[in-house]
Amino acid sequence: MRSNVGFARPVSSYSSCRLALRCWCNALNTSSPRASARTDFTLVCTRTSVRSVLHQVKHWRKRVLLALTRVHTRPDKPRETAAQGGSTMISRRSMMAYTAAAAATTSVAGRAIAQIAAQPTRIVFPFAAGGSGDALARMLAERLRIGLDQPVIVENRAGAAGRIGVQAVKGAAPDGKTLLMTPIAPVAVYQHVYSNLGYDPVTDLVPVSQVATMEFALAVANNINVSSIKELMAWIKANPSQANYGTPGAGTLPHFFMVLFGQAAGLDLQHVTYKGSMAAMADLAGGQIAMVLTTVPDVMSLHQAGKVRVIGVSGEKRSIFLPEVPTFIESGYRIKGDSWYAVYAPANTPADIVARINRIMVDGLKSPEMAKQLMAIGLQATGTTAAELREIQKRDSAFWAPAVVASGFKPEN
């Protein structure tokens, strides 16, 4: 009987080990054990996840260990069993070859896995640096760095109202090394705005956790001399030609919230579009526009400094940051709405990786230190499960859809 060690032809124990190593190396797109030792495993890591590397190691080590359990005789001699007086011992040369093969597979895979772990995790923030969202992303990066014991960086991928950054995460490997931290709009509103979004926020992304929430605030210029929404309504009726409002941009949630407000108040307000909150707030503080709707974090400091006056907030309850300001509901208008930040991973990211990242982030968000940091920039820490975030995303997508339609907003691209 000939020994074939599980291969298609009779081979010696030494050559079978070489063949096992060669096949394993071919699985990693190399041509030989020597080539594999020189391979830049960054290339391997981009093509193969940790799980698939381990799968290959398990497969080939099993074949090597199978060889160790078999009796090898010269191909021209019949095998003798122990009962027939034959030897079941493997030669020293065979043992050394098999041991070397097993060690090599472990060593090569170990280097590949170590290099995967050493690659920095990226948190993609799909807007420019600066502002509360960017600050939050960097806080989360620091928490992940500690929890994962690896480098974590924030990458600002601004452009196309955040769509470029989301598309970058969509195309990333689902290995937990690339994450998206985004406000609500790119994942719950834009599908109602853009006909060619470039991604599906439900199927192309895996929810990790909602991390923070914030309300909207309606602020007025000091020179119109109003201190409540009721007084603002009277001023608008007396000054219809000046009844315009600013937002951080067309197609943003502040824009759509003001559409809801106009419907509730029976007003046709003129929208003035700005490129970001800073420009809008600068004009408001200078008295060049009557009112601006933006997020609480963007208006809080100017309100506290007396340069503008906030007269309404969009939450169901009063904002903890502006407790003296009534809600729209308190002022007689049954409208509410808020914004949030959340973290996502590319589709098909393994559930255990998502769970680990979620646990690290939620633990950080619930810490007094991080809660205090977020309070300082006008954000309320949350920290949800992945399933809870998916429900929030679904709920808010349905909530904002009618406002998008009512606004008549048609993006240029």
N, C-alpha and C positions, 0 to 999 in steps of 0.2 A: 504493500500500500504506500502510495506516495503522499508526502506531506505538502500541502499547498498554502498553509497558513491563511486560508480564507481568500486567496487570490486566484486568478484564472489559470495560472500555470505553476508548475513546481519551481520553487526558488529556495535558495538557502536561507537560513535564519538571518544572516547578515544582510543579504540583498532585500529580504522582505522588510526589514527595518528601514533600509534606504528608500524603498518604494513607499512605505507608509509616510515617511517624512516628506518625500517628494510630492505625494498626493495632497498632503496637508498644506504644503507651501503653495501648491497650485490653487487651492481653495482661497488663498489670500492674494491671488494674482501675482505670484512669483514663480520662478522656474526651478528653483533648487533650494536646499537648505542653506547653501552659502549665500545665494541671492537674498533669501529671506532675512538673513542676518544683517544685510546691508539695506534692506528696504526701509524707506521712511514710513513709519507706521502711521503718520498723519494721514497718508493716502488710504491706508487700510481702514483707519477709524472713520473716514468720511464715507466709506462704502459699506462698512460692516459695523453694526452695533455691538455693544458689549455682549449682549445675549447671543448673537450669532457667532462671535468669536468663541465664547464658551461652548457653544454647540459643536463647533469644529473640533475643539480640544477634546471634548467628551467622546466624540465619534472616533477620532484617531487613537486616543489613549485606549479606548475599548479594544480596538483592533490590535494594538501592541500588546495589551495585557492578555488578549486571547492567544496570541502567539506564545506567551510565557507558559500557558497551561497545556500546550501541545508537545508531543514528543517528536523530535526531529531526528531523522535518520538519513543516511545517504540515500539519494533517490534510487540508486541501483540495488539497494538492499531492502527486503521486506521488513516491516515494523514488527518488533517482538514486544509482546505485552509483558508485564511484570510476572504474570503467572507462567509464562513460557521461559522465564529466566532472563528476559531482556531488561535493559535499563530505562527508566523513565526520567532520568536526569538530563538537563539541558547543558550543553557545553559551556565552559567559561566564556568563550568568545561570543556565543549566542546571548548569554545573560548580560554581558557588557553592552552588546549592541542594543538589546531591548531596553536596558536601563537608560542608555544614552538617548534613545529615541523618545522614551517617556519624559525624560528630563528636558529634552529639547522642545517638545510640544508645550510643556508647562512654562518654560522660560520665554519662548517666543510669544505665547499668548499673554504671559504676564507683562511683557514689555508693551504689547499692544494695548492691553487694558489700562496699564499705568499711564500711557500717553493720552488715552481718552479721558481719564480722570484729571490729568494735568491741564487739559485745555480749559480756558476760562469759560464760565457760563455767561451768556449775554442776555441782558434785559433790554429789549428793543422798546424805546419810547418813540412813537411815531410823530413827534413834534419837536420843535427846536428846544435847545437848552434854556433853562430859566423858567420861573413860575412854579406853582405848587405841584403840578404833575411831575415835572422833572425832579424836584426835590424829593418827592415821595419815591420815585424810582430809585434814587440813590440811597435812600434809607433802607429800602427793601434789598438792594444789592449788598449792603453791609451786613444785614441779617443773614442773607443766604451765604455770604462768604464765611461767616462764623459757623453756621449750621452745617454747611457742606465741607468746610475746611478746604476750600479751593478758591481760586481767583474768580471774582464776579465783576463784570463791567457793565456800564450803561451805555448803550449806543443810540444816539439820537438820529432817527431816520425820517426827517421831516419831508413833506411834499405831498401834494394832491390831497390836502385836508386829512392827512394821516393814513391814506390808503397805501402809500408806498411802503411804509413800515410794516403794515399788516401783511402785505404781499410777501415781504422778505421773510417774515416768520412762517407764513404758509409754506414757502419753499424750503425751509430748513429741515435738517434731519430730525426725526422724532425721538431724540435721545435725551431730552431734558437739558441740553446745552444751550438752547435758544428759547427765550420766553418773550412774551409780549405784555407790556403794561400799558393799558390804553384807557381813555375815558369812554363813556357809554356810546357816543355817536358812531364810531367806526364799526361797532359790533352789534348795535341794536337799532340804529336809525338809518344809516346810509343805504341799507337795502331798499328803503322806501324813497330814496333821493336819487340814486345813480342807477341808470339802466345797465351800465357795464361796470360793475363794481370791481371785478378782477379777483374776487374771492367770495366764498360763501361763509359768513360768520358762524354758521351752525355746523357745517360739515368739515370745514378746513381748519377749525380750531378746537382745542379741548379746554374746557374751563378748569381753572385751578382754584382761584378764590377772588371774591370781591374784597378789596382792601380798604376802601375809604369812600365816604359820601360827602356831598356838599349841596347846599341850596343855592338858588338864584336870588338875587337882590335887585330891586328897582330903586335906583338912585336918581335924584334930581339935582339940578344946578341951584346954587344958593340964590342966584339973581331972579328966579321965578317966584320965590317966596311962598312955597307950599311946604307943609309938614306932614301931610297924610294923603292917602289915595283919594279920599273924598274931596279934599281941597284941590288935588290934581285934576279931578274930573271937572270941577268948576272952572279951573284955569284953562283947560282944553276947550271948553265950550266958549269961553270968552276970547280965546286966542287960537282959533282953528288952524290958521296958516303956520303957526309955530309948533303945532302938535306933532313933532317928529321924535323918533327915538333911535338910539344907536345900540348896536350889539357888536360883539367881537367879529362877526362875519355872517354873510348870507349862508343859509343852510346849517347854521349852528343851533344848538338847543335853545339858547336865549332868543334867537329869532323865532323859533317855533313856539316858545312859551308866550311871547308877546302876541303872536297870532291868536292863541287861546284867550289871552287877556282882552284883546280887541273884540273878539266874538262875545265874551261874557259882558263887556261894558257897552257893546253896541257902537263901537267906534271904528273908524277907518283911519288908522294911524300910519304915518309915512315912515318907512324904514330907511335908516341911513347905515350903510355898511362900512365897517372899519376892518382893518387888518390886525386883529388882535385886541385884547382888552386894554392894553396900555394906551394905545392911541385914542380909544373911545373915552377912557377915563380922563385923559389929559384935556380933551375938548370939553368934557363935562365940568371939570374943575375950572376951566377958563371961561365958562358960561357960553360956549359956542354952540351947544346943543342942550335941549331942555331936559332930556332924561336918557338914561342908559340902563339896560338890563344886562347883567353879567353875573358871575358867580360871587358868592360871599367872600372867598379868599382874595379876589381881585379888587374888591371895593372896601374891604374892612378897614384898612389903614387910613384911607382918605376920609372915610366917614368919621372915624375916631379923631382925626386931626381937624375936623370941622370944615374941610374943603369941599365936601359934597354932603348930601343928606339922603340916607336910605329911608324910604317910607313904606316898604313892603318886602316880605320874604316869601319864598314859594313853597316852603315846607308845610306839612300838615300841622306841625307845632312850631312855636317860635324857635329861632336859631339860638343855640347856646352861645354863639359868638356875638349876636346882636339881640339880647333878650328884651331890649326896650322897643324893638320894632315889631309891629303886628304882622300877621300873615295876611295874604290876600283873602283867605277864607274869613278871617276876623273882620276884614274891611267890607265884606258883603259879596265877594266874588268866589264862586265855588270852583276854583281852579287850584291845582297844586302840581308840583313836579320837582324833581331834583336830578342831580347828576352824580356819577360815581366813577371810580377807577377800579379796574379789575386786571387780573393776571391770567393769561392764556398760554397754552403750549401748542405746538403743531399737532395736527390730527395724527392719530395712531401712536402717540407717546404712551408708553406702558403705564398702566394704572398705578403700579407701585412707585414709579418715579413721580407721577403727579401727586400721589398721597404724601410722599416724603417732602416735596417742595411746599405743599399746602400746610403740612404740620409745622415746618420751620417758619413760614410766613405768619400763620395764625398765632403761634406762640409769641412771635415778635410783636405783632399788632396788639396783643393783649397785655403786653408788658407796660408798666407805668411810664417807663422812659420813652418808649416810642409813641405812646398815646399823647404824652406831653409835647413831643416834637411835632406831631401832627396838629395838635391844638394851636401851636404857635403860627402855623401857616393856614389856619382856617379849615382844616379837614377833620372829619370824625372817623376814627379807626373802626373798621368792622371786622372782617375776617370770617368768611363763610366757608362752607364745604363746597366742593366742586358741583355737586348736585344742586345746592341752593343757588349758586351763581347761574347755572343754566336756567333755572326757573325765573330768576330776576331778569335775565336777558330776554327771555320769551315774553314775560309780562310787560316789560318796558317797551319792547318792540311794538307790541300791539297798542300800547298807550299812545305812543308818539305818531303812529301812522296817520291818523286823521288830521293832526295838526300839520303834518308835512303836505298832505293833499290840499288842505284849506289854504296853505300859504301860497300855493301856486308857484313855488320855487322850482326853477328848471336850471340845473347846473350847466355850465358851458361844456364840461367834459366829465 
